[in-house]
Amino acid sequence: MFKVTFRAESGEDVAVFAAFGESLLDAARKANIAIDAPCSGNGSCGKCRVKVVSGQVKSEKSIHISDDEYSRGIRLACCTYADGDIVVEIPGTAGSYQSGMRVADLNSPGGRAVFEAAIDEIRKASIPIENGFRIIDAEMDPPTVDNPMPDNERLARCIRSLTGTERVVIPLPVMQMLPDIMREENFKLKCAVEINGDSTYVYNAAAMSQTLRAIGVAIDIGTTSVSAIAADMSSGMILENASAGNAQIRYGADVINRIVESTRPGGLKRLQDAIIHETVNPLIEKMCRDAGIHPWEICRLSIAANTTMNHLFTGINPDHLRKEPYVPAFYELADIRARDIGVDINPGAPVIFAPNVGSYVGGDITSGVFASMMWNRDEFTLFIDLGTNGEIVLGSRDFLMGCACSAGPAFEGGEISCGMRATDGAIEAVTIDPETMDPEYRTIGDTAPVGICGSGIIDLVGELFACGIIDARGRFVREGRRIFRDEYGVARYVIAFAGESGRTGELSIDEADIESFIRAKAAIYSAIMTMLDSLSMDFGMIGRVLVAGGIGSGINIRNAIRIGMFPNLPEDRFSYIGNASLTGAYAMLMSDKAAELIKNIGRSMTYLELSVYPSYMDEFVAACFLPHTNSSLFE
């Protein structure tokens, strides 16, 4: 084994021992050092760049590293192996890819207003935001020689008289506190309970003088980010909210790379630990600390997540999701308690999941579709979730059809050489002067640009096309001071020169990047076309287009239509509905009726598997142009 010392730009050192065959990326993961690797270490993305400062390494030459960079010790961490004790420097851009990550939550611009408007729509549909959780005062007579009833039966009898239920469940963790607290308080207690039909479940007990609440937590688990809400189960009041990057991200940017990682020795456990112990539990701990909540007060947890995340969260093998016939281990899960999976809340708290529909349409979509209320409307609605994965649902109160398209990585910065997630330093909006071809841009955090995120890429390609700088194939057809060609004739457009960017060297996008992006936007458009074709419908029949997800918040609709990603419909038909998945998770948490309706949505939605649909590839190829091979669709 060799000692690998990782050195951040700040000068802080972290050392770890690397076994034979472990790459520098493996060693960094073992040391919990964040290095961006969207491809999960297969060498294809070129993002895990590090600098070998001293010591000997064995490395594979990569097309992502120039000869000059290679001579200066720049390597891809996934393709480099220690051949002795070494010191490795991590550039700021390699380890800061989650710094200031923009997440679609209640704190994002307009996030709370969109959320509250959605909840109002749910209430208007006569869906009560209510549940069976209660705080009850249990006053009992102390035991005597003539009345030696045991503590649990004494409490159960009192609760039966208060709730009218026959069955009372007092779990072991509550039983363990009862003997002392009952006697200390002269058999007068507060209890947090859930009444469900003819049963009452006791979650917690406290002295009459203490504050006792029944709190619920709703979580949207995305492939890239995780958002959470803590709310009072009695009033529905939001007490706190928080968000963070999904710690699984160091194992790959997309679900396929996560699934591949899960098949490696110990991989499934690593991924489950990353989402529960490194992401969800710290988020809950933060909300508890900020809002003065005791973890034991949290009596219910609702989860809205894609199918892969649901499998990884519960420690269930997801490998069969990527293999024909693409069948998940489950659509619905029941009878899971927090103690079963290690979530740090009340151990008896039920964990409820929005149901999956198929291998790549999961609970985040059933939850989001519920929040959109499209299932309760007569007009045809197109629901587009532009997260790390691209999911689309078409329907009305009469039917729902959903599908998933492989578009996400490009919108999250994957497959684009200068691409990055929506974090500090990412270009999020671009305009280009048609005469000078000079860009104006806005970055997240108002810092010097270090890359470009999904909304920025849509703007950039749209502007390059509108200004006649690239043609329908994404090839550069104009010359200027910002356009350069390499020795193979591949052209690139410089967004920011070396002195203007916040990274070493220029910030540019080349024809290969644009080609990758065109494939991503084509996946979205062709999926919509295929779905319409399968239903013998056309675009004119769509009354509303609802855009959800983190990427959707910053999209310029005009540019998205211009490049052929969205259908050519009047812009006033498009609406951004925020993190609909989180909204649905909150509704499922607070309302037993909403939870039932979300299950019904999952059961009734038809899943369209694009990979086996006959005309999909033809539609996809036709959409791999700007805006489309059939230009009449965008006239």
Secondary structure, 3 states (H helix, E strand, C coil): CEEEEEEECCCCEEEEEECCCCEHHHHHHHCCCCCCCCCCCCCCCCCCEEEEEECCEEECCCCCCCHHHHHCCEEEHHHEEECCCEEEEECHHHHCCCCCCCCCCCCCCCHHHHHHHHHHHHHHCCCCCCCCEEEEEEECCCCCCCCCCCHHHHHHHHHHHHHCCCEEECCHHHHHHHHHHHHHCCCEEEEEEEEECCEEEEEEEEECCCCCCCEEEEEEECCCEEEEEEEECCCCCEEEEEEEECHHHHHCCCHHHHHHHHCCCCHHHHHHHHHHHHHHHHHHHHHHHHHCCCHHHEEEEEEEECHHHHHHHHCCCCHHHHCCCCCCCCCCCCCCEHHHHCCCCCCCCEEEECCCCCCCCCHHHHHHHHHHCHHHCCCEEEEEEECCCEEEEEECCCCEEEEEECCHHHHCCCCCCCECCCCCCEEEEEEECCCCCCEEEEEHHHCCCCEECHHHHHHHHHHHHHCCCECCCCCECCCCCCEEECCCCCEEEEEECCCCCCCCCCEEEEHHHHHHHHHHHHHHHHHHHHHHHHCCCCHHHEEEEEEECCHHHHCCHHHHHHCCCCCCCCHHHEEECCCHHHHHHHHHHHCHHHHHHHHHHHHHCEECCHHHCCCHHHHHHHCCCCCCCCHHHHC
